[in-house]
Amino acid sequence: MTNAQTLKSLIEDEVIPEIEDSIDYLFELVDAKKATNEDTDELKDTQELLKAFREILTELENNEIDEEECLELIEDINAMRSGDDEEEEI
């Protein structure tokens, strides 16, 4: 499997469903009028993140991302999902 295929599978099968679950939860808070300003901000940020991953999928389908960049994105996504992202350690 190429890095592009691995990245596509990771985004479609794992990342997007996780993001959509988060968005659903945040919408439930908003609908129940239990959402804080922080929750509302998180909802907006999460929606932007979903949009960014969908754009990556479009770029993959158009062969606009090379194998090396795909590998870097896979590593970044795995670090983000495992909580090892340097920004979170600060």
PDB file of N, CA, C and O in Angstrom, chain B, residues numbered from 101:
ATOM      1  N   MET B 101       0.857  -1.176   0.000  1.00  0.00           N
ATOM      2  CA  MET B 101       0.000   0.000   0.000  1.00  0.00           C
ATOM      3  C   MET B 101       0.905   1.242   0.000  1.00  0.00           C
ATOM      4  O   MET B 101       1.853   1.319   0.781  1.00  0.00           O
ATOM      5  N   THR B 102       0.615   2.189  -0.857  1.00  0.00           N
ATOM      6  CA  THR B 102       1.411   3.411  -0.925  1.00  0.00           C
ATOM      7  C   THR B 102       1.079   4.327   0.249  1.00  0.00           C
ATOM      8  O   THR B 102       0.070   4.144   0.929  1.00  0.00           O
ATOM      9  N   ASN B 103       1.936   5.305   0.473  1.00  0.00           N
ATOM     10  CA  ASN B 103       1.665   6.282   1.533  1.00  0.00           C
ATOM     11  C   ASN B 103       0.372   7.038   1.256  1.00  0.00           C
ATOM     12  O   ASN B 103      -0.371   7.363   2.182  1.00  0.00           O
ATOM     13  N   ALA B 104       0.105   7.317  -0.012  1.00  0.00           N
ATOM     14  CA  ALA B 104      -1.128   8.028  -0.370  1.00  0.00           C
ATOM     15  C   ALA B 104      -2.350   7.186  -0.017  1.00  0.00           C
ATOM     16  O   ALA B 104      -3.333   7.704   0.513  1.00  0.00           O
ATOM     17  N   GLN B 105      -2.291   5.894  -0.311  1.00  0.00           N
ATOM     18  CA  GLN B 105      -3.408   5.006   0.024  1.00  0.00           C
ATOM     19  C   GLN B 105      -3.577   4.888   1.539  1.00  0.00           C
ATOM     20  O   GLN B 105      -4.696   4.891   2.053  1.00  0.00           O
ATOM     21  N   THR B 106      -2.453   4.786   2.241  1.00  0.00           N
ATOM     22  CA  THR B 106      -2.492   4.694   3.702  1.00  0.00           C
ATOM     23  C   THR B 106      -3.091   5.956   4.294  1.00  0.00           C
ATOM     24  O   THR B 106      -3.924   5.892   5.198  1.00  0.00           O
ATOM     25  N   LEU B 107      -2.665   7.104   3.784  1.00  0.00           N
ATOM     26  CA  LEU B 107      -3.181   8.382   4.274  1.00  0.00           C
ATOM     27  C   LEU B 107      -4.677   8.493   4.005  1.00  0.00           C
ATOM     28  O   LEU B 107      -5.442   8.897   4.880  1.00  0.00           O
ATOM     29  N   LYS B 108      -5.085   8.138   2.809  1.00  0.00           N
ATOM     30  CA  LYS B 108      -6.504   8.206   2.455  1.00  0.00           C
ATOM     31  C   LYS B 108      -7.328   7.316   3.377  1.00  0.00           C
ATOM     32  O   LYS B 108      -8.376   7.731   3.872  1.00  0.00           O
ATOM     33  N   SER B 109      -6.866   6.115   3.603  1.00  0.00           N
ATOM     34  CA  SER B 109      -7.570   5.180   4.477  1.00  0.00           C
ATOM     35  C   SER B 109      -7.627   5.706   5.910  1.00  0.00           C
ATOM     36  O   SER B 109      -8.671   5.637   6.559  1.00  0.00           O
ATOM     37  N   LEU B 110      -6.518   6.223   6.397  1.00  0.00           N
ATOM     38  CA  LEU B 110      -6.460   6.769   7.753  1.00  0.00           C
ATOM     39  C   LEU B 110      -7.465   7.905   7.924  1.00  0.00           C
ATOM     40  O   LEU B 110      -8.193   7.956   8.915  1.00  0.00           O
ATOM     41  N   ILE B 111      -7.496   8.805   6.961  1.00  0.00           N
ATOM     42  CA  ILE B 111      -8.403   9.952   7.050  1.00  0.00           C
ATOM     43  C   ILE B 111      -9.859   9.504   6.931  1.00  0.00           C
ATOM     44  O   ILE B 111     -10.701   9.911   7.732  1.00  0.00           O
ATOM     45  N   GLU B 112     -10.155   8.674   5.939  1.00  0.00           N
ATOM     46  CA  GLU B 112     -11.547   8.265   5.702  1.00  0.00           C
ATOM     47  C   GLU B 112     -12.097   7.347   6.793  1.00  0.00           C
ATOM     48  O   GLU B 112     -13.248   7.483   7.209  1.00  0.00           O
ATOM     49  N   ASP B 113     -11.267   6.413   7.249  1.00  0.00           N
ATOM     50  CA  ASP B 113     -11.757   5.376   8.153  1.00  0.00           C
ATOM     51  C   ASP B 113     -11.636   5.719   9.634  1.00  0.00           C
ATOM     52  O   ASP B 113     -12.365   5.177  10.464  1.00  0.00           O
ATOM     53  N   GLU B 114     -10.717   6.616   9.960  1.00  0.00           N
ATOM     54  CA  GLU B 114     -10.487   6.898  11.369  1.00  0.00           C
ATOM     55  C   GLU B 114     -10.644   8.373  11.736  1.00  0.00           C
ATOM     56  O   GLU B 114     -11.404   8.718  12.642  1.00  0.00           O
ATOM     57  N   VAL B 115      -9.927   9.229  11.033  1.00  0.00           N
ATOM     58  CA  VAL B 115      -9.882  10.637  11.428  1.00  0.00           C
ATOM     59  C   VAL B 115     -11.234  11.326  11.245  1.00  0.00           C
ATOM     60  O   VAL B 115     -11.748  11.933  12.184  1.00  0.00           O
ATOM     61  N   ILE B 116     -11.806  11.239  10.064  1.00  0.00           N
ATOM     62  CA  ILE B 116     -13.081  11.921   9.814  1.00  0.00           C
ATOM     63  C   ILE B 116     -14.190  11.396  10.724  1.00  0.00           C
ATOM     64  O   ILE B 116     -14.939  12.206  11.271  1.00  0.00           O
ATOM     65  N   PRO B 117     -14.332  10.081  10.915  1.00  0.00           N
ATOM     66  CA  PRO B 117     -15.365   9.629  11.860  1.00  0.00           C
ATOM     67  C   PRO B 117     -15.163  10.165  13.284  1.00  0.00           C
ATOM     68  O   PRO B 117     -16.134  10.500  13.962  1.00  0.00           O
ATOM     69  N   GLU B 118     -13.912  10.246  13.735  1.00  0.00           N
ATOM     70  CA  GLU B 118     -13.638  10.793  15.068  1.00  0.00           C
ATOM     71  C   GLU B 118     -14.028  12.270  15.143  1.00  0.00           C
ATOM     72  O   GLU B 118     -14.625  12.715  16.124  1.00  0.00           O
ATOM     73  N   ILE B 119     -13.688  13.014  14.109  1.00  0.00           N
ATOM     74  CA  ILE B 119     -14.028  14.436  14.081  1.00  0.00           C
ATOM     75  C   ILE B 119     -15.542  14.615  14.036  1.00  0.00           C
ATOM     76  O   ILE B 119     -16.092  15.463  14.738  1.00  0.00           O
ATOM     77  N   GLU B 120     -16.211  13.819  13.216  1.00  0.00           N
ATOM     78  CA  GLU B 120     -17.672  13.919  13.126  1.00  0.00           C
ATOM     79  C   GLU B 120     -18.336  13.578  14.460  1.00  0.00           C
ATOM     80  O   GLU B 120     -19.336  14.196  14.826  1.00  0.00           O
ATOM     81  N   ASP B 121     -17.793  12.605  15.185  1.00  0.00           N
ATOM     82  CA  ASP B 121     -18.319  12.280  16.519  1.00  0.00           C
ATOM     83  C   ASP B 121     -18.171  13.469  17.461  1.00  0.00           C
ATOM     84  O   ASP B 121     -19.082  13.775  18.230  1.00  0.00           O
ATOM     85  N   SER B 122     -17.025  14.136  17.400  1.00  0.00           N
ATOM     86  CA  SER B 122     -16.796  15.314  18.242  1.00  0.00           C
ATOM     87  C   SER B 122     -17.770  16.432  17.891  1.00  0.00           C
ATOM     88  O   SER B 122     -18.319  17.089  18.775  1.00  0.00           O
ATOM     89  N   ILE B 123     -17.978  16.640  16.601  1.00  0.00           N
ATOM     90  CA  ILE B 123     -18.912  17.675  16.156  1.00  0.00           C
ATOM     91  C   ILE B 123     -20.326  17.347  16.627  1.00  0.00           C
ATOM     92  O   ILE B 123     -21.043  18.228  17.102  1.00  0.00           O
ATOM     93  N   ASP B 124     -20.725  16.092  16.498  1.00  0.00           N
ATOM     94  CA  ASP B 124     -22.056  15.681  16.963  1.00  0.00           C
ATOM     95  C   ASP B 124     -22.229  15.959  18.451  1.00  0.00           C
ATOM     96  O   ASP B 124     -23.260  16.482  18.875  1.00  0.00           O
ATOM     97  N   TYR B 125     -21.219  15.609  19.239  1.00  0.00           N
ATOM     98  CA  TYR B 125     -21.278  15.838  20.684  1.00  0.00           C
ATOM     99  C   TYR B 125     -21.409  17.330  20.992  1.00  0.00           C
ATOM    100  O   TYR B 125     -22.217  17.729  21.831  1.00  0.00           O
ATOM    101  N   LEU B 126     -20.619  18.139  20.316  1.00  0.00           N
ATOM    102  CA  LEU B 126     -20.665  19.585  20.557  1.00  0.00           C
ATOM    103  C   LEU B 126     -22.004  20.171  20.123  1.00  0.00           C
ATOM    104  O   LEU B 126     -22.528  21.066  20.787  1.00  0.00           O
ATOM    105  N   PHE B 127     -22.564  19.682  19.021  1.00  0.00           N
ATOM    106  CA  PHE B 127     -23.895  20.136  18.606  1.00  0.00           C
ATOM    107  C   PHE B 127     -24.951  19.758  19.640  1.00  0.00           C
ATOM    108  O   PHE B 127     -25.887  20.519  19.884  1.00  0.00           O
ATOM    109  N   GLU B 128     -24.801  18.585  20.244  1.00  0.00           N
ATOM    110  CA  GLU B 128     -25.734  18.176  21.300  1.00  0.00           C
ATOM    111  C   GLU B 128     -25.679  19.149  22.476  1.00  0.00           C
ATOM    112  O   GLU B 128     -26.712  19.501  23.045  1.00  0.00           O
ATOM    113  N   LEU B 129     -24.481  19.579  22.833  1.00  0.00           N
ATOM    114  CA  LEU B 129     -24.341  20.565  23.908  1.00  0.00           C
ATOM    115  C   LEU B 129     -25.017  21.878  23.533  1.00  0.00           C
ATOM    116  O   LEU B 129     -25.711  22.487  24.347  1.00  0.00           O
ATOM    117  N   VAL B 130     -24.806  22.303  22.300  1.00  0.00           N
ATOM    118  CA  VAL B 130     -25.406  23.551  21.833  1.00  0.00           C
ATOM    119  C   VAL B 130     -26.927  23.428  21.838  1.00  0.00           C
ATOM    120  O   VAL B 130     -27.623  24.327  22.311  1.00  0.00           O
ATOM    121  N   ASP B 131     -27.439  22.325  21.316  1.00  0.00           N
ATOM    122  CA  ASP B 131     -28.893  22.116  21.266  1.00  0.00           C
ATOM    123  C   ASP B 131     -29.513  22.059  22.655  1.00  0.00           C
ATOM    124  O   ASP B 131     -30.634  22.524  22.862  1.00  0.00           O
ATOM    125  N   ALA B 132     -28.781  21.488  23.603  1.00  0.00           N
ATOM    126  CA  ALA B 132     -29.287  21.377  24.974  1.00  0.00           C
ATOM    127  C   ALA B 132     -29.039  22.660  25.771  1.00  0.00           C
ATOM    128  O   ALA B 132     -29.357  22.742  26.957  1.00  0.00           O
ATOM    129  N   LYS B 133     -28.473  23.645  25.102  1.00  0.00           N
ATOM    130  CA  LYS B 133     -28.145  24.933  25.716  1.00  0.00           C
ATOM    131  C   LYS B 133     -27.199  24.768  26.907  1.00  0.00           C
ATOM    132  O   LYS B 133     -27.277  25.510  27.886  1.00  0.00           O
ATOM    133  N   LYS B 134     -26.303  23.781  26.804  1.00  0.00           N
ATOM    134  CA  LYS B 134     -25.307  23.527  27.841  1.00  0.00           C
ATOM    135  C   LYS B 134     -23.899  23.897  27.377  1.00  0.00           C
ATOM    136  O   LYS B 134     -22.929  23.703  28.109  1.00  0.00           O
ATOM    137  N   ALA B 135     -23.793  24.416  26.188  1.00  0.00           N
ATOM    138  CA  ALA B 135     -22.487  24.729  25.619  1.00  0.00           C
ATOM    139  C   ALA B 135     -21.939  26.020  26.203  1.00  0.00           C
ATOM    140  O   ALA B 135     -22.647  27.020  26.326  1.00  0.00           O
ATOM    141  N   THR B 136     -20.668  25.975  26.558  1.00  0.00           N
ATOM    142  CA  THR B 136     -19.973  27.174  27.009  1.00  0.00           C
ATOM    143  C   THR B 136     -19.405  27.890  25.781  1.00  0.00           C
ATOM    144  O   THR B 136     -19.455  27.364  24.670  1.00  0.00           O
ATOM    145  N   ASN B 137     -18.872  29.079  25.990  1.00  0.00           N
ATOM    146  CA  ASN B 137     -18.209  29.787  24.888  1.00  0.00           C
ATOM    147  C   ASN B 137     -17.046  28.959  24.359  1.00  0.00           C
ATOM    148  O   ASN B 137     -16.775  28.940  23.159  1.00  0.00           O
ATOM    149  N   GLU B 138     -16.365  28.277  25.270  1.00  0.00           N
ATOM    150  CA  GLU B 138     -15.244  27.423  24.869  1.00  0.00           C
ATOM    151  C   GLU B 138     -15.735  26.280  23.972  1.00  0.00           C
ATOM    152  O   GLU B 138     -15.082  25.936  22.987  1.00  0.00           O
ATOM    153  N   ASP B 139     -16.890  25.695  24.319  1.00  0.00           N
ATOM    154  CA  ASP B 139     -17.466  24.627  23.493  1.00  0.00           C
ATOM    155  C   ASP B 139     -17.818  25.147  22.104  1.00  0.00           C
ATOM    156  O   ASP B 139     -17.582  24.469  21.104  1.00  0.00           O
ATOM    157  N   THR B 140     -18.374  26.331  22.043  1.00  0.00           N
ATOM    158  CA  THR B 140     -18.744  26.929  20.760  1.00  0.00           C
ATOM    159  C   THR B 140     -17.504  27.180  19.910  1.00  0.00           C
ATOM    160  O   THR B 140     -17.506  26.926  18.705  1.00  0.00           O
ATOM    161  N   ASP B 141     -16.444  27.682  20.545  1.00  0.00           N
ATOM    162  CA  ASP B 141     -15.186  27.889  19.825  1.00  0.00           C
ATOM    163  C   ASP B 141     -14.605  26.563  19.347  1.00  0.00           C
ATOM    164  O   ASP B 141     -14.102  26.463  18.228  1.00  0.00           O
ATOM    165  N   GLU B 142     -14.680  25.547  20.205  1.00  0.00           N
ATOM    166  CA  GLU B 142     -14.174  24.229  19.836  1.00  0.00           C
ATOM    167  C   GLU B 142     -14.963  23.655  18.658  1.00  0.00           C
ATOM    168  O   GLU B 142     -14.391  23.005  17.783  1.00  0.00           O
ATOM    169  N   LEU B 143     -16.261  23.893  18.637  1.00  0.00           N
ATOM    170  CA  LEU B 143     -17.095  23.429  17.527  1.00  0.00           C
ATOM    171  C   LEU B 143     -16.630  24.062  16.221  1.00  0.00           C
ATOM    172  O   LEU B 143     -16.486  23.371  15.212  1.00  0.00           O
ATOM    173  N   LYS B 144     -16.398  25.359  16.233  1.00  0.00           N
ATOM    174  CA  LYS B 144     -15.933  26.048  15.024  1.00  0.00           C
ATOM    175  C   LYS B 144     -14.579  25.505  14.576  1.00  0.00           C
ATOM    176  O   LYS B 144     -14.362  25.252  13.391  1.00  0.00           O
ATOM    177  N   ASP B 145     -13.665  25.328  15.545  1.00  0.00           N
ATOM    178  CA  ASP B 145     -12.337  24.808  15.219  1.00  0.00           C
ATOM    179  C   ASP B 145     -12.415  23.390  14.657  1.00  0.00           C
ATOM    180  O   ASP B 145     -11.706  23.048  13.710  1.00  0.00           O
ATOM    181  N   THR B 146     -13.274  22.579  15.244  1.00  0.00           N
ATOM    182  CA  THR B 146     -13.420  21.192  14.805  1.00  0.00           C
ATOM    183  C   THR B 146     -14.026  21.128  13.411  1.00  0.00           C
ATOM    184  O   THR B 146     -13.643  20.278  12.607  1.00  0.00           O
ATOM    185  N   GLN B 147     -14.963  22.013  13.118  1.00  0.00           N
ATOM    186  CA  GLN B 147     -15.541  22.066  11.774  1.00  0.00           C
ATOM    187  C   GLN B 147     -14.484  22.471  10.749  1.00  0.00           C
ATOM    188  O   GLN B 147     -14.470  21.952   9.633  1.00  0.00           O
ATOM    189  N   GLU B 148     -13.604  23.392  11.121  1.00  0.00           N
ATOM    190  CA  GLU B 148     -12.513  23.801  10.227  1.00  0.00           C
ATOM    191  C   GLU B 148     -11.540  22.647  10.007  1.00  0.00           C
ATOM    192  O   GLU B 148     -11.033  22.459   8.901  1.00  0.00           O
ATOM    193  N   LEU B 149     -11.281  21.875  11.066  1.00  0.00           N
ATOM    194  CA  LEU B 149     -10.399  20.722  10.958  1.00  0.00           C
ATOM    195  C   LEU B 149     -10.985  19.690   9.997  1.00  0.00           C
ATOM    196  O   LEU B 149     -10.267  19.122   9.174  1.00  0.00           O
ATOM    197  N   LEU B 150     -12.281  19.453  10.104  1.00  0.00           N
ATOM    198  CA  LEU B 150     -12.957  18.526   9.195  1.00  0.00           C
ATOM    199  C   LEU B 150     -12.820  19.011   7.749  1.00  0.00           C
ATOM    200  O   LEU B 150     -12.541  18.223   6.845  1.00  0.00           O
ATOM    201  N   LYS B 151     -13.014  20.292   7.546  1.00  0.00           N
ATOM    202  CA  LYS B 151     -12.879  20.874   6.206  1.00  0.00           C
ATOM    203  C   LYS B 151     -11.456  20.661   5.671  1.00  0.00           C
ATOM    204  O   LYS B 151     -11.272  20.333   4.499  1.00  0.00           O
ATOM    205  N   ALA B 152     -10.461  20.849   6.532  1.00  0.00           N
ATOM    206  CA  ALA B 152      -9.066  20.682   6.119  1.00  0.00           C
ATOM    207  C   ALA B 152      -8.778  19.239   5.708  1.00  0.00           C
ATOM    208  O   ALA B 152      -8.091  19.001   4.714  1.00  0.00           O
ATOM    209  N   PHE B 153      -9.300  18.280   6.467  1.00  0.00           N
ATOM    210  CA  PHE B 153      -9.072  16.878   6.104  1.00  0.00           C
ATOM    211  C   PHE B 153      -9.800  16.511   4.816  1.00  0.00           C
ATOM    212  O   PHE B 153      -9.293  15.710   4.030  1.00  0.00           O
ATOM    213  N   ARG B 154     -10.955  17.073   4.592  1.00  0.00           N
ATOM    214  CA  ARG B 154     -11.664  16.813   3.329  1.00  0.00           C
ATOM    215  C   ARG B 154     -10.896  17.413   2.147  1.00  0.00           C
ATOM    216  O   ARG B 154     -10.892  16.849   1.053  1.00  0.00           O
ATOM    217  N   GLU B 155     -10.251  18.552   2.374  1.00  0.00           N
ATOM    218  CA  GLU B 155      -9.427  19.154   1.320  1.00  0.00           C
ATOM    219  C   GLU B 155      -8.219  18.275   1.014  1.00  0.00           C
ATOM    220  O   GLU B 155      -7.811  18.150  -0.141  1.00  0.00           O
ATOM    221  N   ILE B 156      -7.649  17.665   2.057  1.00  0.00           N
ATOM    222  CA  ILE B 156      -6.530  16.747   1.840  1.00  0.00           C
ATOM    223  C   ILE B 156      -6.984  15.571   0.980  1.00  0.00           C
ATOM    224  O   ILE B 156      -6.267  15.148   0.073  1.00  0.00           O
ATOM    225  N   LEU B 157      -8.176  15.042   1.264  1.00  0.00           N
ATOM    226  CA  LEU B 157      -8.696  13.939   0.449  1.00  0.00           C
ATOM    227  C   LEU B 157      -8.845  14.353  -1.012  1.00  0.00           C
ATOM    228  O   LEU B 157      -8.522  13.581  -1.914  1.00  0.00           O
ATOM    229  N   THR B 158      -9.329  15.558  -1.243  1.00  0.00           N
ATOM    230  CA  THR B 158      -9.471  16.059  -2.614  1.00  0.00           C
ATOM    231  C   THR B 158      -8.108  16.159  -3.284  1.00  0.00           C
ATOM    232  O   THR B 158      -7.952  15.782  -4.446  1.00  0.00           O
ATOM    233  N   GLU B 159      -7.127  16.667  -2.554  1.00  0.00           N
ATOM    234  CA  GLU B 159      -5.775  16.774  -3.103  1.00  0.00           C
ATOM    235  C   GLU B 159      -5.199  15.392  -3.413  1.00  0.00           C
ATOM    236  O   GLU B 159      -4.511  15.214  -4.418  1.00  0.00           O
ATOM    237  N   LEU B 160      -5.481  14.419  -2.550  1.00  0.00           N
ATOM    238  CA  LEU B 160      -5.022  13.051  -2.810  1.00  0.00           C
ATOM    239  C   LEU B 160      -5.644  12.501  -4.089  1.00  0.00           C
ATOM    240  O   LEU B 160      -4.956  11.888  -4.905  1.00  0.00           O
ATOM    241  N   GLU B 161      -6.932  12.718  -4.261  1.00  0.00           N
ATOM    242  CA  GLU B 161      -7.625  12.224  -5.451  1.00  0.00           C
ATOM    243  C   GLU B 161      -7.096  12.877  -6.721  1.00  0.00           C
ATOM    244  O   GLU B 161      -7.127  12.276  -7.795  1.00  0.00           O
ATOM    245  N   ASN B 162      -6.611  14.108  -6.596  1.00  0.00           N
ATOM    246  CA  ASN B 162      -6.075  14.836  -7.747  1.00  0.00           C
ATOM    247  C   ASN B 162      -4.564  14.663  -7.890  1.00  0.00           C
ATOM    248  O   ASN B 162      -3.925  15.335  -8.700  1.00  0.00           O
ATOM    249  N   ASN B 163      -3.996  13.745  -7.086  1.00  0.00           N
ATOM    250  CA  ASN B 163      -2.547  13.472  -7.101  1.00  0.00           C
ATOM    251  C   ASN B 163      -1.714  14.730  -6.884  1.00  0.00           C
ATOM    252  O   ASN B 163      -0.674  14.908  -7.519  1.00  0.00           O
ATOM    253  N   GLU B 164      -2.165  15.590  -5.998  1.00  0.00           N
ATOM    254  CA  GLU B 164      -1.464  16.837  -5.719  1.00  0.00           C
ATOM    255  C   GLU B 164      -0.519  16.720  -4.520  1.00  0.00           C
ATOM    256  O   GLU B 164       0.176  17.679  -4.187  1.00  0.00           O
ATOM    257  N   ILE B 165      -0.489  15.548  -3.869  1.00  0.00           N
ATOM    258  CA  ILE B 165       0.379  15.336  -2.713  1.00  0.00           C
ATOM    259  C   ILE B 165       1.307  14.176  -3.040  1.00  0.00           C
ATOM    260  O   ILE B 165       0.848  13.090  -3.394  1.00  0.00           O
ATOM    261  N   ASP B 166       2.627  14.406  -2.921  1.00  0.00           N
ATOM    262  CA  ASP B 166       3.565  13.331  -3.240  1.00  0.00           C
ATOM    263  C   ASP B 166       3.710  12.368  -2.056  1.00  0.00           C
ATOM    264  O   ASP B 166       3.223  12.636  -0.958  1.00  0.00           O
ATOM    265  N   GLU B 167       4.380  11.255  -2.301  1.00  0.00           N
ATOM    266  CA  GLU B 167       4.506  10.187  -1.302  1.00  0.00           C
ATOM    267  C   GLU B 167       5.208  10.661  -0.028  1.00  0.00           C
ATOM    268  O   GLU B 167       4.826  10.274   1.076  1.00  0.00           O
ATOM    269  N   GLU B 168       6.226  11.492  -0.184  1.00  0.00           N
ATOM    270  CA  GLU B 168       6.957  11.985   0.985  1.00  0.00           C
ATOM    271  C   GLU B 168       6.057  12.857   1.861  1.00  0.00           C
ATOM    272  O   GLU B 168       6.059  12.735   3.086  1.00  0.00           O
ATOM    273  N   GLU B 169       5.297  13.730   1.221  1.00  0.00           N
ATOM    274  CA  GLU B 169       4.374  14.585   1.970  1.00  0.00           C
ATOM    275  C   GLU B 169       3.278  13.749   2.630  1.00  0.00           C
ATOM    276  O   GLU B 169       2.839  14.060   3.737  1.00  0.00           O
ATOM    277  N   CYS B 170       2.842  12.697   1.957  1.00  0.00           N
ATOM    278  CA  CYS B 170       1.841  11.798   2.545  1.00  0.00           C
ATOM    279  C   CYS B 170       2.380  11.169   3.821  1.00  0.00           C
ATOM    280  O   CYS B 170       1.675  11.089   4.827  1.00  0.00           O
ATOM    281  N   LEU B 171       3.632  10.724   3.778  1.00  0.00           N
ATOM    282  CA  LEU B 171       4.245  10.119   4.958  1.00  0.00           C
ATOM    283  C   LEU B 171       4.324  11.123   6.103  1.00  0.00           C
ATOM    284  O   LEU B 171       4.045  10.781   7.253  1.00  0.00           O
ATOM    285  N   GLU B 172       4.701  12.352   5.792  1.00  0.00           N
ATOM    286  CA  GLU B 172       4.760  13.398   6.816  1.00  0.00           C
ATOM    287  C   GLU B 172       3.381  13.645   7.423  1.00  0.00           C
ATOM    288  O   GLU B 172       3.258  13.804   8.638  1.00  0.00           O
ATOM    289  N   LEU B 173       2.356  13.678   6.595  1.00  0.00           N
ATOM    290  CA  LEU B 173       0.992  13.883   7.092  1.00  0.00           C
ATOM    291  C   LEU B 173       0.542  12.716   7.964  1.00  0.00           C
ATOM    292  O   LEU B 173      -0.104  12.923   8.991  1.00  0.00           O
ATOM    293  N   ILE B 174       0.879  11.493   7.564  1.00  0.00           N
ATOM    294  CA  ILE B 174       0.539  10.316   8.371  1.00  0.00           C
ATOM    295  C   ILE B 174       1.190  10.424   9.742  1.00  0.00           C
ATOM    296  O   ILE B 174       0.545  10.190  10.764  1.00  0.00           O
ATOM    297  N   GLU B 175       2.469  10.780   9.759  1.00  0.00           N
ATOM    298  CA  GLU B 175       3.186  10.917  11.028  1.00  0.00           C
ATOM    299  C   GLU B 175       2.578  12.019  11.885  1.00  0.00           C
ATOM    300  O   GLU B 175       2.426  11.852  13.095  1.00  0.00           O
ATOM    301  N   ASP B 176       2.231  13.137  11.271  1.00  0.00           N
ATOM    302  CA  ASP B 176       1.616  14.248  12.009  1.00  0.00           C
ATOM    303  C   ASP B 176       0.262  13.846  12.590  1.00  0.00           C
ATOM    304  O   ASP B 176      -0.048  14.166  13.738  1.00  0.00           O
ATOM    305  N   ILE B 177      -0.534  13.148  11.797  1.00  0.00           N
ATOM    306  CA  ILE B 177      -1.854  12.714  12.265  1.00  0.00           C
ATOM    307  C   ILE B 177      -1.707  11.735  13.425  1.00  0.00           C
ATOM    308  O   ILE B 177      -2.408  11.849  14.431  1.00  0.00           O
ATOM    309  N   ASN B 178      -0.796  10.775  13.284  1.00  0.00           N
ATOM    310  CA  ASN B 178      -0.595   9.803  14.360  1.00  0.00           C
ATOM    311  C   ASN B 178      -0.104  10.471  15.637  1.00  0.00           C
ATOM    312  O   ASN B 178      -0.521  10.097  16.733  1.00  0.00           O
ATOM    313  N   ALA B 179       0.776  11.456  15.503  1.00  0.00           N
ATOM    314  CA  ALA B 179       1.254  12.186  16.676  1.00  0.00           C
ATOM    315  C   ALA B 179       0.117  12.971  17.321  1.00  0.00           C
ATOM    316  O   ALA B 179      -0.011  12.993  18.545  1.00  0.00           O
ATOM    317  N   MET B 180      -0.704  13.610  16.501  1.00  0.00           N
ATOM    318  CA  MET B 180      -1.835  14.384  17.005  1.00  0.00           C
ATOM    319  C   MET B 180      -2.817  13.473  17.741  1.00  0.00           C
ATOM    320  O   MET B 180      -3.310  13.821  18.814  1.00  0.00           O
ATOM    321  N   ARG B 181      -3.093  12.327  17.171  1.00  0.00           N
ATOM    322  CA  ARG B 181      -4.073  11.403  17.755  1.00  0.00           C
ATOM    323  C   ARG B 181      -3.554  10.747  19.027  1.00  0.00           C
ATOM    324  O   ARG B 181      -4.340  10.409  19.913  1.00  0.00           O
ATOM    325  N   SER B 182      -2.236  10.561  19.128  1.00  0.00           N
ATOM    326  CA  SER B 182      -1.683   9.905  20.312  1.00  0.00           C
ATOM    327  C   SER B 182      -1.356  10.898  21.417  1.00  0.00           C
ATOM    328  O   SER B 182      -0.988  10.503  22.524  1.00  0.00           O
ATOM    329  N   GLY B 183      -1.490  12.193  21.117  1.00  0.00           N
ATOM    330  CA  GLY B 183      -1.214  13.212  22.118  1.00  0.00           C
ATOM    331  C   GLY B 183       0.258  13.534  22.245  1.00  0.00           C
ATOM    332  O   GLY B 183       0.672  14.182  23.207  1.00  0.00           O
ATOM    333  N   ASP B 184       1.060  13.087  21.281  1.00  0.00           N
ATOM    334  CA  ASP B 184       2.495  13.334  21.322  1.00  0.00           C
ATOM    335  C   ASP B 184       2.894  14.614  20.613  1.00  0.00           C
ATOM    336  O   ASP B 184       4.084  14.908  20.491  1.00  0.00           O
ATOM    337  N   ASP B 185       1.939  15.363  20.153  1.00  0.00           N
ATOM    338  CA  ASP B 185       2.216  16.591  19.416  1.00  0.00           C
ATOM    339  C   ASP B 185       2.966  17.560  20.316  1.00  0.00           C
ATOM    340  O   ASP B 185       2.568  17.775  21.461  1.00  0.00           O
ATOM    341  N   GLU B 186       4.039  18.144  19.816  1.00  0.00           N
ATOM    342  CA  GLU B 186       4.864  19.048  20.608  1.00  0.00           C
ATOM    343  C   GLU B 186       4.070  20.200  21.195  1.00  0.00           C
ATOM    344  O   GLU B 186       4.353  20.642  22.308  1.00  0.00           O
ATOM    345  N   GLU B 187       3.079  20.693  20.461  1.00  0.00           N
ATOM    346  CA  GLU B 187       2.290  21.814  20.951  1.00  0.00           C
ATOM    347  C   GLU B 187       1.539  21.441  22.219  1.00  0.00           C
ATOM    348  O   GLU B 187       1.342  22.290  23.089  1.00  0.00           O
ATOM    349  N   GLU B 188       1.119  20.193  22.342  1.00  0.00           N
ATOM    350  CA  GLU B 188       0.384  19.764  23.516  1.00  0.00           C
ATOM    351  C   GLU B 188       1.299  19.610  24.724  1.00  0.00           C
ATOM    352  O   GLU B 188       0.832  19.658  25.862  1.00  0.00           O
ATOM    353  N   GLU B 189       2.599  19.426  24.492  1.00  0.00           N
ATOM    354  CA  GLU B 189       3.539  19.242  25.584  1.00  0.00           C
ATOM    355  C   GLU B 189       3.944  20.561  26.223  1.00  0.00           C
ATOM    356  O   GLU B 189       4.467  20.572  27.337  1.00  0.00           O
ATOM    357  N   ILE B 190       3.714  21.656  25.545  1.00  0.00           N
ATOM    358  CA  ILE B 190       4.128  22.973  26.056  1.00  0.00           C
ATOM    359  C   ILE B 190       3.260  23.373  27.217  1.00  0.00           C
ATOM    360  O   ILE B 190       3.447  24.449  27.786  1.00  0.00           O
TER     361      ILE B 190
END
